[in-house]
């Protein structure tokens, strides 16, 4: 895997550089392949910059709330208890991957943080038991859980298509129920199959007994923060459990009313459900403020990049370039092969647009247009792009960075193992798209 490691470290720039480069490429293509002139392209780009502000906020909240939730005291205690479950190194690798995958199916922001925190907790507890465990593989297993995130509760593509007034719903002229995407029988089956196949693959590449391993020699677990001092009446309010409990219960009441009255699952509802959990789990406003400050640094990339993604979408729509790309996919695909072609294209695009939400802004409208012209169910297009996005995250370093920072490793330490995840998951994803397309 060394050639892949070298390529990643030497030639893959930051996600911000990617989106700037993609902006220039799309502008040039709009000039070359459509009738738009320079002024038209710049105008459509500028007009589009504000086009995804609501979506940008929703995506930022998914990451922010997931990070906060993973670091609440009850979740931390749960991770400590879970850290004691594995008894052998092989159990540890499979267990960390499975827990991280389940957490990512709940919300990807939670899963990314849980993968790193649990890897360190398991490494510490096994070291105390005298069991050597290869820490880079443990961290890679935690990150590998991210390979199923877009199949779950916080999948941005399916949720956007299910959200009234979203840019995907406006293009389709209707919303697409999550029963046809995230909660379809074939997607649930594919998610379970992916977890099983990747778990087996990680077990096969795990170091065997007697092979030297990299053991974490220090206690790298998160340290508990000291309680804030309560001196003034204002401090007593900030230390009050009642205030956060009131908000949490109010959010739960709203969610119950929403679903009882026939409301559906949308990006906003997903975020409010996690916000309700956070307000119910934190001890007081003091703790919530601290957790929010710690999580906020992870949101900056999304806030900065999404206006540029929106500008790209504006150029593609305004110039007619979206139709050119759609024509290409209609010409190279059939209804039976469209899902696989869209999956492979999404996997490639994910190298340049590593944000799942950003990728749907750029690629979603193209694939939905092509699917409509081929007579393919739009849910297939949505899930094909979702699968492609989560698939190549295993060899694209952008989303690994928060977890690597938690674990204190570099991308080259885990990339060989996550490449195995990439290959194993790819078999399941491609097979799923073939079966769905043939059906």
C-alpha positions as CSV (number, residue, x, y, z in Angstrom):
1,X,0.0,0.0,0.0
2,X,3.0,2.3,0.1
3,X,2.4,3.8,-3.4
4,X,-1.1,4.8,-2.3
5,X,0.3,6.3,0.9
6,X,2.8,8.3,-1.0
7,X,0.3,9.5,-3.6
8,X,-2.1,10.7,-0.8
9,X,0.6,12.5,1.2
10,X,2.4,14.2,-1.8
11,X,-0.3,15.1,-4.3
12,X,-3.8,15.3,-2.6
13,X,-4.4,18.9,-1.5
14,X,-6.9,20.3,1.0
15,X,-10.6,20.1,0.3
16,X,-10.7,23.9,-0.1
17,X,-8.2,23.7,-2.9
18,X,-10.3,21.0,-4.6
19,X,-13.4,23.1,-4.6
20,X,-11.6,26.2,-6.0
21,X,-10.1,24.0,-8.7
22,X,-13.5,22.5,-9.5
23,X,-15.0,26.0,-9.7
24,X,-12.4,27.0,-12.4
25,X,-12.9,23.7,-14.3
26,X,-16.7,24.0,-14.4
27,X,-16.4,27.6,-15.5
28,X,-14.1,26.6,-18.4
29,X,-16.3,23.8,-19.4
30,X,-19.3,26.1,-19.4
31,X,-17.5,28.4,-21.8
32,X,-16.4,25.6,-24.1
33,X,-19.5,23.4,-24.1
34,X,-22.3,25.9,-23.9
35,X,-23.3,29.2,-25.5
36,X,-22.6,31.1,-22.3
37,X,-20.1,33.9,-22.4
38,X,-17.8,35.0,-19.6
39,X,-20.2,37.5,-18.2
40,X,-23.0,35.0,-18.2
41,X,-20.8,32.4,-16.4
42,X,-19.7,34.9,-13.7
43,X,-23.2,36.1,-13.2
44,X,-24.6,32.6,-12.8
45,X,-21.8,31.8,-10.4
46,X,-22.3,34.9,-8.2
47,X,-26.1,34.5,-8.2
48,X,-25.7,30.8,-7.1
49,X,-23.4,31.5,-4.1
50,X,-26.4,32.0,-1.8
51,X,-28.4,29.1,-3.3
52,X,-27.6,26.5,-0.6
53,X,-27.6,28.6,2.6
54,X,-30.3,26.5,4.3
55,X,-28.7,23.3,3.2
56,X,-25.3,24.5,4.4
57,X,-26.7,25.2,7.8
58,X,-28.3,21.8,7.9
59,X,-25.0,20.0,7.0
60,X,-23.1,22.1,9.6
61,X,-25.6,21.1,12.3
62,X,-25.3,17.4,11.5
63,X,-21.6,17.5,12.1
64,X,-21.8,19.9,15.1
65,X,-24.5,18.0,16.9
66,X,-22.9,14.6,16.2
67,X,-19.6,15.8,17.7
68,X,-21.4,17.3,20.8
69,X,-23.5,14.1,21.3
70,X,-20.4,11.9,21.2
71,X,-18.7,13.9,24.0
72,X,-21.6,14.1,26.4
73,X,-21.0,12.4,29.8
74,X,-23.5,9.5,29.3
75,X,-22.1,8.7,25.8
76,X,-18.5,8.9,27.3
77,X,-19.5,6.5,30.0
78,X,-21.0,4.1,27.5
79,X,-17.8,4.1,25.4
80,X,-15.8,3.3,28.6
81,X,-18.1,0.3,29.2
82,X,-18.0,-0.8,25.6
83,X,-14.2,-0.5,25.7
84,X,-14.1,-3.5,28.0
85,X,-16.1,-5.8,25.8
86,X,-13.4,-7.1,23.4
87,X,-11.2,-9.8,25.0
88,X,-8.8,-10.4,22.1
89,X,-7.2,-8.2,19.4
90,X,-9.3,-9.8,16.7
91,X,-12.5,-9.1,18.6
92,X,-11.3,-5.5,19.1
93,X,-10.9,-4.8,15.4
94,X,-14.3,-6.2,14.5
95,X,-16.0,-4.7,17.5
96,X,-14.7,-1.1,17.0
97,X,-15.7,-1.3,13.3
98,X,-19.2,-2.5,14.1
99,X,-19.9,0.1,16.8
100,X,-18.5,2.9,14.6
101,X,-20.7,1.6,11.7
102,X,-23.8,1.6,13.8
103,X,-23.0,5.1,15.1
104,X,-22.5,6.3,11.5
105,X,-25.9,4.9,10.5
106,X,-27.4,6.9,13.4
107,X,-25.5,10.1,12.4
108,X,-22.2,10.4,10.6
109,X,-20.9,13.2,12.9
110,X,-21.4,10.9,15.9
111,X,-19.8,7.9,14.2
112,X,-16.6,9.7,13.2
113,X,-15.9,10.9,16.7
114,X,-17.0,7.6,18.3
115,X,-14.6,5.6,16.1
116,X,-11.6,7.5,17.4
117,X,-12.7,7.7,21.0
118,X,-13.6,4.0,21.2
119,X,-10.3,2.9,19.4
120,X,-8.3,4.7,22.2
121,X,-10.5,3.3,25.0
122,X,-10.2,-0.3,23.7
123,X,-6.5,0.1,23.2
124,X,-6.0,1.3,26.7
125,X,-8.2,-1.4,28.3
126,X,-6.6,-4.3,26.3
127,X,-3.1,-3.0,27.2
128,X,-4.1,-3.1,30.8
129,X,-5.1,-6.8,30.3
130,X,-1.7,-7.5,28.6
131,X,-3.3,-8.1,25.2
132,X,-1.2,-6.6,22.3
133,X,-3.4,-4.8,19.7
134,X,-2.3,-3.1,16.5
135,X,-3.5,0.5,17.2
136,X,-3.4,1.8,13.5
137,X,-5.7,-1.1,12.5
138,X,-7.9,-0.3,15.4
139,X,-8.2,3.3,14.3
140,X,-8.7,2.2,10.7
141,X,-11.6,0.0,11.9
142,X,-13.1,3.0,13.6
143,X,-12.9,5.1,10.4
144,X,-14.1,2.2,8.3
145,X,-17.5,2.5,10.0
146,X,-17.9,5.7,7.9
147,X,-18.3,3.5,4.8
148,X,-22.0,3.0,5.5
149,X,-23.0,6.5,6.8
150,X,-25.0,7.5,3.7
151,X,-27.2,4.5,4.0
152,X,-28.4,5.6,7.4
153,X,-30.5,8.1,9.4
154,X,-28.4,11.2,8.6
155,X,-27.8,10.4,4.9
156,X,-27.8,13.9,3.3
157,X,-28.8,12.8,-0.2
158,X,-32.0,10.8,0.7
159,X,-32.9,13.3,3.4
160,X,-32.6,16.3,1.0
161,X,-34.8,14.5,-1.5
162,X,-37.4,13.9,1.3
163,X,-37.3,17.5,2.4
164,X,-40.0,19.8,1.1
165,X,-38.6,22.8,-0.7
166,X,-35.0,21.4,-1.0
167,X,-33.1,21.9,-4.3
168,X,-33.6,18.2,-5.2
169,X,-37.3,18.2,-4.4
170,X,-37.7,21.4,-6.5
171,X,-36.0,19.7,-9.4
172,X,-38.2,16.6,-9.1
173,X,-41.3,18.5,-8.5
174,X,-42.0,16.3,-5.5
175,X,-40.3,14.8,-2.5
176,X,-39.1,11.2,-2.4
177,X,-40.0,9.3,0.7
178,X,-37.2,7.7,2.8
179,X,-39.2,4.4,2.5
180,X,-37.9,4.3,-1.1
181,X,-34.3,5.1,-0.3
182,X,-32.9,4.8,3.2
183,X,-35.5,2.5,4.6
184,X,-36.0,0.4,1.5
185,X,-35.5,-3.3,1.9
186,X,-32.6,-3.4,-0.6
187,X,-30.7,-0.5,1.1
188,X,-31.1,-2.0,4.6
189,X,-29.9,-5.4,3.2
190,X,-26.9,-3.7,1.5
191,X,-26.0,-1.9,4.8
192,X,-26.0,-5.2,6.7
193,X,-24.1,-7.0,4.0
194,X,-21.5,-4.2,3.9
195,X,-20.9,-4.4,7.7
196,X,-20.5,-8.2,7.5
197,X,-18.2,-8.2,4.4
198,X,-16.0,-5.4,5.7
199,X,-15.8,-6.9,9.1
200,X,-14.6,-10.2,7.6
201,X,-12.1,-8.4,5.4
202,X,-10.6,-6.5,8.4
203,X,-10.3,-9.8,10.3
204,X,-8.4,-11.4,7.4
205,X,-5.8,-8.6,7.3
206,X,-5.4,-8.4,11.0
207,X,-1.8,-9.2,12.3
208,X,-1.6,-12.9,13.3
209,X,-0.3,-14.1,16.6
210,X,3.5,-13.5,16.9
211,X,3.6,-10.7,14.3
212,X,4.9,-7.4,15.8
213,X,2.2,-4.8,16.3
214,X,2.2,-1.1,17.1
215,X,0.8,-0.9,20.6
216,X,-0.4,2.4,22.1
217,X,2.0,3.0,24.9
218,X,0.3,5.9,26.6
219,X,-3.1,6.6,28.0
220,X,-4.5,8.7,25.1
221,X,-8.1,8.7,26.3
222,X,-10.0,11.9,26.7
223,X,-9.6,13.4,30.1
224,X,-12.6,14.5,32.0
225,X,-12.9,18.3,32.4
226,X,-13.2,19.7,35.9
227,X,-16.5,21.1,37.0
228,X,-17.1,24.8,36.5
229,X,-17.1,26.9,39.7
230,X,-20.5,28.2,40.8
231,X,-20.2,31.6,42.6
232,X,-22.8,34.1,41.3
233,X,-26.6,33.8,40.7
234,X,-25.8,33.7,37.0
235,X,-23.4,30.8,37.5
236,X,-26.3,28.9,39.3
237,X,-28.4,29.3,36.2
238,X,-25.6,28.1,34.0
239,X,-25.2,25.1,36.3
240,X,-28.9,24.3,36.4
241,X,-30.0,20.9,35.0
242,X,-33.6,22.2,34.8
243,X,-33.1,24.6,32.0
244,X,-31.6,22.1,29.5
245,X,-34.1,19.5,30.6
246,X,-37.0,21.9,29.7
247,X,-35.6,22.5,26.2
248,X,-35.0,18.8,25.7
249,X,-38.5,17.9,26.7
250,X,-40.0,20.6,24.6
251,X,-38.1,19.3,21.5
252,X,-39.4,15.8,22.3
253,X,-42.9,17.1,22.5
254,X,-42.6,18.9,19.2
255,X,-41.2,15.7,17.5
256,X,-44.1,13.6,18.8
257,X,-46.6,16.2,17.6
258,X,-44.8,16.3,14.2
259,X,-45.0,12.6,13.6
260,X,-48.5,12.1,15.1
261,X,-49.8,14.7,12.7
262,X,-48.4,12.8,9.8
263,X,-45.0,14.7,9.5
264,X,-42.2,13.0,7.7
265,X,-38.5,12.6,8.4
266,X,-36.4,15.5,6.9
267,X,-33.0,16.9,7.5
268,X,-34.4,19.4,10.0
269,X,-36.2,16.7,11.9
270,X,-33.1,14.6,12.1
271,X,-31.2,17.6,13.5
272,X,-33.9,18.4,16.0
273,X,-33.9,14.8,17.2
274,X,-30.2,14.9,18.0
275,X,-30.6,18.3,19.5
276,X,-33.3,16.9,21.8
277,X,-31.0,14.1,22.8
278,X,-28.2,16.5,23.6
279,X,-30.3,18.8,25.8
280,X,-31.6,15.7,27.7
281,X,-28.1,14.2,28.2
282,X,-26.0,17.2,29.2
283,X,-25.8,18.1,32.8
284,X,-26.3,21.9,32.4
285,X,-25.8,24.9,30.1
286,X,-22.1,25.0,31.3
287,X,-21.4,21.6,29.8
288,X,-23.3,22.3,26.6
289,X,-21.4,25.6,26.0
290,X,-18.1,23.9,26.5
291,X,-19.0,21.0,24.2
292,X,-20.2,23.4,21.5
293,X,-17.0,25.3,21.6
294,X,-15.0,22.1,21.2
295,X,-17.1,21.0,18.3
296,X,-17.2,24.3,16.5
297,X,-13.7,24.0,15.0
298,X,-14.9,21.0,12.9
299,X,-17.6,23.0,11.2
300,X,-15.5,25.7,9.6
301,X,-14.6,23.8,6.4
302,X,-18.3,23.2,5.7
303,X,-19.3,26.8,6.2
304,X,-16.5,28.1,3.9
305,X,-16.8,25.5,1.1
306,X,-20.6,25.3,0.6
307,X,-21.1,28.7,-1.0
308,X,-18.5,27.7,-3.6
309,X,-20.4,24.4,-4.2
310,X,-23.6,26.5,-4.6
311,X,-21.7,28.7,-7.1
312,X,-20.7,25.6,-9.1
313,X,-24.3,24.4,-9.1
314,X,-25.4,27.9,-10.2
315,X,-22.9,27.8,-13.2
316,X,-24.1,24.4,-14.3
317,X,-27.8,25.3,-14.2
318,X,-27.4,28.8,-15.6
319,X,-25.1,27.8,-18.5
320,X,-27.0,24.6,-19.4
321,X,-23.9,22.5,-18.5
322,X,-26.0,20.3,-16.4
323,X,-27.8,19.2,-19.6
324,X,-24.5,18.4,-21.3
325,X,-23.4,16.2,-18.4
326,X,-26.8,14.5,-18.3
327,X,-26.7,13.8,-22.1
328,X,-23.4,12.0,-21.5
329,X,-24.8,9.7,-18.9
330,X,-27.9,9.0,-21.0
331,X,-25.6,8.0,-23.9
332,X,-23.3,5.7,-21.9
333,X,-25.9,4.0,-19.7
334,X,-29.0,1.9,-20.0
335,X,-31.7,1.6,-17.4
336,X,-30.0,-1.6,-16.2
337,X,-26.5,-0.2,-15.9
338,X,-27.3,3.4,-14.8
339,X,-27.0,2.7,-11.1
340,X,-23.5,1.2,-11.5
341,X,-22.4,4.0,-13.8
342,X,-23.7,6.6,-11.4
343,X,-22.0,4.9,-8.4
344,X,-18.6,4.8,-10.2
345,X,-19.0,8.5,-11.3
346,X,-19.9,9.5,-7.7
347,X,-17.0,7.6,-6.3
348,X,-14.7,9.6,-8.7
349,X,-16.3,12.9,-8.0
350,X,-16.0,12.3,-4.2
351,X,-12.2,12.7,-4.6
352,X,-12.8,16.3,-5.6
353,X,-16.0,17.0,-3.6
354,X,-15.5,15.1,-0.3
355,X,-18.5,16.5,1.4
356,X,-21.6,14.3,0.8
357,X,-23.9,17.4,0.9
358,X,-21.6,19.3,-1.5
359,X,-21.4,16.3,-3.8
360,X,-25.2,16.1,-4.0
361,X,-25.3,19.8,-4.8
362,X,-23.0,19.3,-7.8
363,X,-23.9,15.8,-9.0
364,X,-27.4,15.1,-7.7
365,X,-29.3,17.3,-10.2
366,X,-27.3,15.7,-13.1
367,X,-28.0,12.2,-12.1
368,X,-31.7,12.9,-11.4
369,X,-32.1,14.5,-14.8
370,X,-30.4,11.5,-16.5
371,X,-32.4,9.0,-14.5
372,X,-35.7,10.7,-15.5
373,X,-34.7,10.6,-19.2
374,X,-33.8,6.9,-19.0
375,X,-36.9,6.0,-17.1
376,X,-35.0,5.0,-14.0
377,X,-36.5,5.4,-10.5
378,X,-35.0,8.6,-8.9
379,X,-34.4,6.6,-5.7
380,X,-31.8,4.5,-7.6
381,X,-30.0,7.7,-8.7
382,X,-30.1,9.1,-5.2
383,X,-28.7,6.0,-3.5
384,X,-26.1,5.4,-6.3
385,X,-24.6,8.8,-5.6
386,X,-24.9,8.1,-1.8
387,X,-23.0,4.8,-2.2
388,X,-20.3,6.4,-4.4
389,X,-19.8,9.2,-1.9
390,X,-19.3,7.0,1.1
391,X,-17.3,4.4,-0.8
392,X,-14.2,6.4,-1.8
393,X,-14.1,8.2,1.6
394,X,-12.0,5.2,2.5
395,X,-9.1,6.4,0.3
396,X,-9.9,10.1,0.4
397,X,-8.3,11.7,3.6
398,X,-10.7,14.6,4.2
399,X,-13.1,13.0,6.7
400,X,-10.4,10.9,8.3
401,X,-8.7,14.0,9.6
402,X,-10.9,14.6,12.7
403,X,-10.6,11.0,13.7
404,X,-6.8,10.9,13.1
405,X,-6.5,14.0,15.3
406,X,-8.4,12.3,18.1
407,X,-6.2,9.2,17.7
408,X,-2.9,11.0,17.2
409,X,-2.1,9.2,13.9
410,X,-1.4,10.2,10.2
411,X,-3.3,9.1,7.2
412,X,-0.4,6.9,6.0
413,X,-0.8,4.9,9.3
414,X,-4.3,3.6,8.4
415,X,-4.6,4.0,4.6
416,X,-3.5,0.5,3.8
417,X,-6.3,-1.0,5.9
418,X,-9.0,1.5,4.8
419,X,-8.1,0.5,1.2
420,X,-9.1,-3.0,2.1
421,X,-12.4,-1.6,3.4
422,X,-12.7,0.3,0.1
423,X,-12.3,-2.9,-2.0
424,X,-14.7,-5.0,0.2
425,X,-17.4,-2.4,0.4
426,X,-17.1,-1.7,-3.3
427,X,-18.1,-5.3,-4.1
428,X,-21.3,-5.0,-2.1
429,X,-22.2,-1.6,-3.5
430,X,-21.6,-2.5,-7.2
431,X,-23.5,-5.8,-6.7
432,X,-26.4,-3.9,-5.1
433,X,-26.7,-1.5,-8.0
434,X,-26.6,-4.3,-10.5
435,X,-29.3,-6.2,-8.7
436,X,-31.5,-3.1,-8.3
437,X,-30.9,-2.1,-11.9
438,X,-31.8,-5.5,-13.2
439,X,-35.0,-5.5,-11.2
